[in-house]
Amino acid sequence: MALIPHQVILNAASDSGIQESRSASKKKAPRMHGMMPNVWYGTIPSLSLLRGHPSFVCLPERDDVTLEYGRASYRYIKEDDVLWSRLHAGRLTTGNLNAALGFYEPCAGKILRLHKSWLSHNRIVTVYHHLCDDVYDIGAATGAEGDAHGRMRNEQAHVLANQQGLRDGNDTDEEAFEALKLRKARSLKSMRDINKVRCAWGSAQEATTLAILCEHWRTDKMLFEVGLFALNDDEIRLRGFSPDDLPPIGATPDALCMDTCDKSVAVSTFGSFLDGCAVVEVKNSCPFTFSCSSRGKCAFHVRDRGPREYVDVLHVPQLQFQMLCSNTPSAFLVSKSASKGMRIFQMERDDEYIQSPGIAGENKSYSTCMSPGGCYR
């Protein structure tokens, strides 16, 4: 809680989500506004606590992963590793999928009933420039993507990491986590963009939500930490396209889950057979709003509306593409609020939807923007 003085914090002793000023007197009523939202409220102190949970299957260290065997190895790279970010260069992922499909174009946005603040042609232009970047691939050009030897080595590293449990380097992990929290708090100190605060809240709360899920499902499910699932060329050909017709595609779910309590069974499944697993995607509901009075005084306020009541239209393509890339049949969307519990939705994979407007729509968009004189240049 004590990252920076005078921040807006949630009152941990209250179930109503009231905010309290650090400088306020005990006799004064709690206030629900301030200039710096505490996006780390209620979070676990270290990612190691999640990775060491008995119902959580963690990934091995990057040095233990055999990368030269191609895209199938990317699923073993942790999301907080710098290599994970580099693998997104020039690749269409679920983070930019909706923009690539044209959902934020003014006409499409009106049909989808999106808020006008989301609508901008610049979004698809930004995706175009991203897809013009050189793709960062390791070993994929060698054709060794499905190499049995490389897969076996990565599976062995995965098993060993979970047999060892928490490693000796966890103190360093906790220090790095605290440093990350401090940097994020400082970046929020002068921020007035509520959308960025919502994103910061979502990312800061993700590990805590997964830890809660581990407890909630500990009697019947295991959760997997996952890296990037790159859509393989065979899957593209099965859908009637050439790999050259589409940009490189990949997705990183927040986790996968499997109906088993046996960690050894879950670990052995991760290498190749995921049809018995399900995608887990976390959407944390941000309790903060931002407004300015007629006198020009601005502040963040707490308005905890609770978890989502339905699956947002923009989350459907994301979940479907995550199921496609990870080759899983279903997905769970988990919405957790700051003080009013959480709600879990389940969605089945819809291959007809994925084919159109998903892959077919992206094929049209990609062909247009990459052609000479394309409209996104």
N, C-alpha and C positions, 0 to 999 in steps of 0.2 A: 504494500500500500504506500509506503513512504518513499516514493521515487523522487518526487520533486514537491517542495512546499506549495500550498495553496491550490492543489489540484482538486478537481471535482471527483468525489469518491462515492461509491455505493456503501450504504451502512450495512456492514456485515452482520450486525445483530438484529436486523429487521427483515421480515419476509415481504415487506411491502415495496422494497426497492427504493426507499427514501435516500436521498443524498445528504451528506452532512459536510459542512465546511470544517477544515482542520483548525481554523482560527476561531471558530464560533465558541461562545461560552456555553457551558453545560445548561445554563438556565434558558438560553435562547432556543427557539423552535428550530428543528433541522431545516436547512434550505436545500432546494432541489435544483440549483443552478450554479454555474461557475465557468471559468474560461479554459479549463483543461480537463477533458474527460479521462477517467482512468479505465482504459480499455483492458487492463490486466486484472480487473476486479475478479476475485474468486478463482484465479487460474492456479494450476498446479505449479510448484516452484521449479520444476525441471522436467525436460523431456524424458530424462532417464526413468522417472517414475512411471511414465506410460510405457516406455520400451521394456521395463522390467516387470510389468504386470503379468501375472500367470495366464491371463486370457488374451495376451497380446503377442503376436509373432513379429519380432523386430527384424530389420534387415541387417546384413553384415556390414562391416566397415568397407569403405571403397577400396582400400588396398587389398582386400581379400576377394574382390570381385574380378572375374576374368572378363574384360571388356572387349578384347579383340575378336570375340566371336559374334559381334554384331548386335542388332537391335534387340534381340531377345534378352540381352544382358542389361538393358536399360531399366528394367523393372526392379533391379536390385540396387539402384542408386537412390540414396535417401533424398527426400525433398529439401532438406536443409543443407545439402552439399552443393558447392558452386558448380560442379559438373552437371547437376540436374538442370540448372538454369541455362547452361551452355547448350544442352541438348534441345532446347526449345527454339534455337535460332533457325529461321526459315521454315519452321514447322507449324502447321495448323493444329492448334490444341483447343480444348473446350473453353479456354479463357478468351479466345478471339473468334470462336465459332459463330456466335450470333451475329456479330458484326460482318463476318465474311458472307453469311447467308442473306445479308441485307435487311435484317430485322429492325435496324435503327434508322433506316431511310424513312423520311417523313411519311410517305404513303403507307408503307408497311407498318410503321409504328402506330398509325391511326387505326389500322385494321386490328392490330394486336392490343390496342388500348393502352399503349405505354405512356408514361408520363412524358410531357413535352421536353423536359430537361434531358431525357435520354436520347432524343432524336437528333442525329447529326450525320451528314454525309462524310464528315471527317473521320468517323470511326472506320468505315470501310477503306478509306484512303490509307489510314494508319496500318490496317491489316495488309493492304497491298505492299506497302514498303517493308513490312516485316517479312512477307513471303519472298521478297526479292533478295533477302539476306542469304548468304551461303549456308546450306544445311550442315550442321555439325554432326557427322556420323562417324562412329568408330567401328571399323571392321565390316560394315555392311557391304562395302563394295567388293569384298573378297568372296561373297556368296556363302559364307560360313555361318549364316544366321541360325540355322538349326543344327549346328554341329553338336553331336552327342557328347563329345569330350568336354567342350566348353560348358554345356548345360550341366553336366555331371559335377564339374568343379564348382560351379556357382551354387548348386544344390547342397553340396558338401559344406561350403562356407556358410550357407544359410542355416543348416542344421547345427553346425558348430557354434555359431553366434547365439543361438537360442538355448543350447546346452550350457553355455558359459553364463548365461543370464547377464546381469549388470557387470560391466567391465570396470577395470581399475581407473579408466579415464573419466569416470562420471563426475568427479569433482570439477574437472575442466569443463565438462558439458554444462554443469550448473552455473559456473562462472560466466560462460559464454551466453547462457540464457539470460542471466541477470543483466549482462552488458547490452544484449539486444533489447530488453525491456526499457533500460535507461535511454538508449538511443531513440526508441519509439516514443517515449514520453516527451523527450526534448523536441522531437519533430512535431508533436501535437500541441506544443505550448502556444504557438502563434497561429495554429491552423483554424480556418473558419469554413472549410469545405466539408460539409456533413457527409458527402459520399465517401470521401477519403477516410473519415472517422469510422464510418460503417465498415469499410474494408479492413481497417486496422483492428476493429473489434472482432470481426469474423476470423481473421488470421490468428489473433492473440488467443482467442477462446477455443480454437480447433482442438488442440491436444487435450484440453480439459473435457470437452464434450466426448471425445473418444474414450477417455478414461472412465467417464460416467457410463458410457455404453458397455465397456468391459465389465463393469460391476452389474449392470442391468442384465446382460446376456451371459454372465459367467457360468450359468448352469447348463447352457445349451449351445453357445456359439463361441468361436474364436475370431478375433480380429487380426488382420494382417496389415503391417506397414508396407506400402508399395511405392515404387518409383514410376517411371514413365513407361506406359504400354504403347509401343509404336505399332501402328497398323501395318501388317505385313502385306507384301505384294500379292500373295496367293488369295487373300481375302478380297482384295480389290478386283482381281481377275474373276473371281467367283460371282461378282456383282456386275459383270459385263463391261468393266472399264480396264483401260491400260493404266499401269502405274504412272505413266507420263501425263495422263489426263487430269491428275489430281496433284495437289501439293502433298508433301509428306505430312502424315496425320498421326497424332498421338494424344494420349489422355493420361492424366494422373488422378485417379480417385483419391479421396481422403483416406480410404482404407478399403479392404475387402473383408467379407465375413464368410464363415463356413459353419454349417451345422455339425459341430463336433466339440467335445470337451477335451479331446486328446491332442495335445500340442504336437506330438511327433507325427500324427496323421496329417495335421494341418500343414506342417513344414514340408512334408514330402509331397504334398499336393501342389505347392506354389510353383514348382519348376515348369509344369507342363499342363496339368489337367485342372482347369478352373471352371468347368461347366457346372460344378456343384457349389460354386461360390456366388456371392452377390456383391455388387458395388455398394459402398457406403459413402454418401456425400453429405457433408455437414454445412448447414446454413444457419449460422447463429443470428438471432434477432437482436439488433443493436437497440439499446434502451435510450440512446441520446437523440435529441433534436437540437436545432440551432435556430435562433430567432433574434431579431433586433427590435427594440422599442421605437416609438415615434421620436424619442429624443436621441436616437442613435446608439443607445447602449445595447450591446450584443452579449449573448451568453449561451452556453449549452444548458439544456434542461433534461431531466429524466422523464421519459414517457414510456415506461415498459408496457408494451402492448401484448406481451406474452408471445408464445411460439406462433408460427404461421398456421393458418387455418386451411390452407390448400397449397398445392404445388403450382408455383408461378409458371406462366407460359414460357418464360425465358429459361427455365430450368429443364424443360423437357428435352430439347436438343442436347444439352450437356449430359444428362443422364443416359440418353440413348447412345450417344457416341462413346461414353465411357464403357458401356456394356459391349459395344461393338469392338473397341480396341482391346478390352480385357477378355473378350470371348466369354462373358457371363450372361446368364439368362434373366437376371432381375437386379433391381437396385433399391436401396433404402435411402430416402432423404430424411435427414434428422434436423429438426428445427428446435434449438434450445434458446430460451429467453434468460434474462439476467436473474429474475426472481419469481417467475411464474411457471416453472417446469419446462418440459420439452414434449414434442410430438413427433412420431415416426410415421412416415408414409412409405408404402411399397409400390414400385412400378415394375411391370413386366417388360421385357424387351419386345420391341415392335419392329420387325425387319422391314415391313412395308413402309413404315415411317422413315426408317434409316435410309432406305433406298431413295425415297422421294418424300419430302424435299431435301433430305439430308445429303447423301452422296451425289445424287443427280443435281440438286440445287447448287452444291459446291462446285461440281464439274462445270456448270454453266458460268458461275461467277468467276472461277479460276481461268477458264478459257477466254472470257471477255477481258479481264484485267491484264492478262499476260500477252494478249495479242498486240501487234504494232498499233500504236495510237489508242490503246485501251482507255476507257473512260475514267480509270482511277489514277492515271499518271499525273 
